[in-house]
Amino acid sequence: MIFADAAVPLIGGHRGASALAPENTFAAFDLALAYGAELMEFDVHLTQDAQLAVHHDFTTERTAGQNLPLGHSTLEELRQLEVGSWFGPRYAGQKIPTLSEVLDRYADSVYLNVEIKAGEFLYPGIAEKVAEAILSKQLQRRAIVSCFDWDTIAWLRKIAPSIRTGLLAHDRPDDTIMHGYMMGATAVHLDSCLITAERVHQAHNIGMAVLAWTVNERLEMERVVELGVDAVLSDYPQRLCALVRERRVAELVC
């Protein structure tokens, strides 16, 4: 399992309750928590002034209506934007949080899945900054860091081996499992369509956990939970919570 003291599967909010509130904001995170999320997933970028900003896209065009690249903007510039009203007027005024703020606000309530954003380019030094934030708050037992760039995870394993890590993948699941094992990662974070009973069994046999993303329909939730995954991420954590808690109650009765 991803966290030794956690229930399985963990109920995860993907960018918070992102189907119901503007993603990667306190509004979405608070709502996910209210709906029973046990794991909060969110994305981090490194700003021009070396701050860790929580946002999904590499620019703010979709969420703020102004096209500021995260990596070429200062935190102060990003803080001038509001990233809630695109979702609905009731969310006007939401700001881009920092990683430190999210850790401080939620680490006592949920486990945390910090995704380091990796696209056409990598942010130099971001792994070190993320590790520093987690270690300085002694959150190694509460956080897992994931990334689509496997070299970033390998480097994080080298510089901060006490931090849990997960390899993200939307293809090549068998390679992902073996690479994760060889570098000592905690988990593989797979697109749910890649998850099979054989792959869950293979990962568990070599001591790795399996996280499924992003699962929004009940039938797919039921499928991956039955396969024995260790955590599930959903834009609708309330749906996932209802299903998982029904299962936990049934297991207790049995």
JOVENRA-V406834 format. One record per pair of residues at least 4 apart in sequence whose ideal C-beta (glycine too) atoms are under 8 Angstrom apart, sorted by the first residue. I is the first residue (numbers start at 1). J is the second residue. Records with the same first field share a line. If there is no record, write none. Layout:
# JOVENRA-V406834
I = J + J
This chain:
# JOVENRA-V406834
1 = 6 + 8 + 209 + 230
2 = 6 + 10 + 111 + 144 + 164 + 166 + 186 + 187 + 209 + 211 + 230 + 231
3 = 10 + 111 + 141 + 142 + 144 + 164
5 = 141
6 = 10 + 38 + 111
7 = 38 + 248
8 = 230 + 231
9 = 224 + 225 + 229 + 230 + 231 + 232 + 244
10 = 38 + 39 + 111 + 230 + 231 + 232
11 = 36 + 37 + 38 + 39 + 232 + 234 + 237 + 240 + 241 + 244
12 = 37 + 38 + 39 + 40 + 41 + 113 + 211 + 213 + 231 + 232 + 233 + 234 + 237 + 240
13 = 17 + 18 + 28 + 29 + 32 + 33 + 35 + 37 + 39 + 40 + 41 + 233 + 234 + 237
14 = 18 + 41 + 213 + 214 + 233 + 234 + 235 + 237
15 = 23 + 24 + 28 + 41 + 42 + 43 + 56 + 235
16 = 21 + 23 + 24 + 25 + 27 + 28 + 29 + 30 + 31 + 32 + 37 + 40 + 42
17 = 21 + 28 + 29 + 31 + 32 + 35 + 37 + 235 + 236 + 237 + 238
18 = 22 + 23 + 24 + 28 + 235
19 = 216 + 235 + 236
20 = 28 + 31 + 235 + 236
21 = 25 + 27 + 28 + 31 + 87 + 91
22 = 27 + 28 + 63 + 83 + 84 + 86 + 87 + 88 + 91 + 94
23 = 28 + 56 + 63
24 = 28 + 42 + 43 + 54 + 55 + 56 + 83 + 96 + 97
25 = 29 + 83 + 84 + 91 + 94 + 95 + 96 + 97
26 = 30 + 94 + 97 + 105
27 = 31 + 84 + 91 + 94
28 = 32
29 = 33 + 40 + 42 + 102 + 105 + 106
30 = 34
31 = 35
32 = 37 + 40 + 237
33 = 37 + 40 + 106 + 109 + 110
35 = 237 + 238 + 241
36 = 237 + 238 + 241 + 245
37 = 110 + 237 + 241
38 = 110 + 111
39 = 110 + 111 + 112 + 113 + 231 + 233
40 = 102 + 106 + 110 + 111 + 112 + 113
41 = 113 + 115 + 213 + 233
42 = 54 + 102 + 112 + 113 + 114 + 115
43 = 54 + 55 + 56 + 115 + 117
44 = 52 + 53 + 54 + 55 + 99 + 114 + 115 + 116 + 117 + 126 + 130
45 = 52 + 53 + 55 + 58 + 70 + 71 + 117 + 123 + 126
46 = 50 + 51 + 52 + 53 + 70 + 71 + 123 + 124 + 125 + 126 + 129
47 = 51 + 52 + 53 + 70 + 71 + 73 + 74 + 75 + 78
48 = 71 + 72 + 73 + 74
49 = 74 + 75 + 76
50 = 125 + 129
51 = 74 + 75 + 98
52 = 98 + 99 + 100 + 126 + 129 + 130 + 133
53 = 70 + 75 + 78 + 96 + 97 + 98 + 99
54 = 96 + 97 + 98 + 99 + 101 + 102
55 = 60 + 63 + 70 + 78 + 83 + 96
56 = 63 + 117
57 = 61 + 62 + 63 + 70
58 = 69 + 70 + 71 + 117 + 119
59 = 67 + 68 + 69 + 70
60 = 64 + 66 + 67 + 68 + 70 + 73 + 78 + 81 + 83 + 96
61 = 65 + 66 + 67 + 68
62 = 86
63 = 83 + 86
64 = 68 + 81 + 82 + 83 + 86
65 = 86
66 = 81
68 = 72 + 73 + 77 + 78 + 81
69 = 73
70 = 78 + 117
71 = 121 + 123
73 = 77 + 78
74 = 78
75 = 79 + 98
76 = 80
77 = 81
78 = 96
79 = 95 + 96
81 = 95 + 96
82 = 92 + 93 + 94 + 95
83 = 94 + 95 + 96
84 = 88 + 91 + 92 + 93 + 94
85 = 89 + 91 + 92 + 93 + 94
87 = 91
97 = 101 + 102
98 = 102
99 = 103 + 114 + 130 + 133
100 = 104 + 133 + 137
101 = 105
102 = 106 + 112
103 = 107 + 112 + 133 + 134 + 137 + 139 + 143
104 = 137
106 = 110 + 112
107 = 112 + 137 + 139 + 142 + 143
111 = 142 + 143 + 144
112 = 139 + 142 + 143 + 144
113 = 143 + 144 + 146 + 166 + 189 + 211 + 233
114 = 130 + 134 + 143 + 144 + 145 + 146
115 = 145 + 146 + 147 + 168
116 = 123 + 126 + 127 + 130 + 145 + 146 + 147 + 149 + 152
117 = 123 + 147
118 = 122 + 147 + 148 + 149 + 152
122 = 126 + 149 + 152
125 = 129
126 = 130 + 152
127 = 131 + 152 + 155 + 156 + 159
128 = 132 + 159
129 = 133
130 = 134 + 145 + 156
131 = 135 + 145 + 156 + 159 + 160 + 163
132 = 136
133 = 137
134 = 139 + 140 + 143 + 145 + 160 + 163
135 = 139 + 140 + 160 + 162 + 163
139 = 143
140 = 162 + 163 + 164
143 = 163 + 164
144 = 163 + 164 + 165 + 166 + 186 + 187
145 = 153 + 156 + 163 + 164 + 165 + 166
146 = 153 + 165 + 166 + 167 + 168 + 187 + 189 + 211
147 = 152 + 153 + 156 + 167 + 168
148 = 168 + 169 + 170
149 = 153
150 = 154 + 167 + 179 + 183
151 = 155
152 = 156
153 = 157 + 165 + 166 + 167 + 183 + 185
154 = 158 + 183
155 = 159
156 = 160 + 163 + 165
157 = 161 + 165 + 183 + 184 + 185
161 = 184
164 = 186 + 187
165 = 184 + 185 + 186 + 187
166 = 180 + 185 + 186 + 187 + 188 + 189 + 209 + 211
167 = 176 + 179 + 180 + 185 + 187 + 188 + 189
168 = 189
169 = 173 + 176 + 188 + 189 + 190 + 191 + 194
170 = 191 + 194
171 = 191 + 194
172 = 176
173 = 177 + 188 + 190 + 194 + 195 + 199
174 = 178 + 199 + 202
175 = 179
176 = 180 + 188 + 190
177 = 181 + 188 + 199 + 202 + 203 + 206 + 208
178 = 182
179 = 183 + 185
180 = 185 + 187 + 188 + 203 + 208
181 = 185 + 206 + 207 + 208
185 = 208
186 = 208 + 209
187 = 203 + 208 + 209 + 210 + 211 + 230 + 231
188 = 203 + 208 + 209 + 210 + 211
189 = 211 + 213
190 = 194 + 195 + 199 + 210 + 211 + 212 + 213
191 = 195 + 213
192 = 212 + 213 + 214 + 215 + 220 + 223 + 224 + 232
194 = 199
195 = 199 + 200 + 210 + 212 + 224 + 227 + 229
196 = 200 + 227
197 = 201 + 227 + 228
198 = 202
199 = 203 + 210
200 = 204 + 210 + 227 + 228 + 229
201 = 205
202 = 206
203 = 208 + 209 + 210
204 = 208 + 209 + 210 + 228
209 = 230 + 231
210 = 228 + 229 + 230 + 231
211 = 229 + 230 + 231 + 232 + 233
212 = 224 + 229 + 231 + 232 + 233
213 = 232 + 233
214 = 233 + 234 + 235
215 = 220 + 221 + 224 + 232 + 233 + 234 + 240
216 = 220 + 234 + 235 + 236 + 239
217 = 221
218 = 222 + 239 + 243
219 = 223
220 = 224
221 = 225 + 232 + 234 + 239 + 240 + 243
222 = 226 + 243
223 = 227
224 = 229 + 232
225 = 229 + 232 + 243 + 244 + 247
232 = 240 + 244
234 = 239 + 240
236 = 240
237 = 241
238 = 242
239 = 243
240 = 244
241 = 245
242 = 246
243 = 247
244 = 248
245 = 249
246 = 250
247 = 251
248 = 252
249 = 253
250 = 254
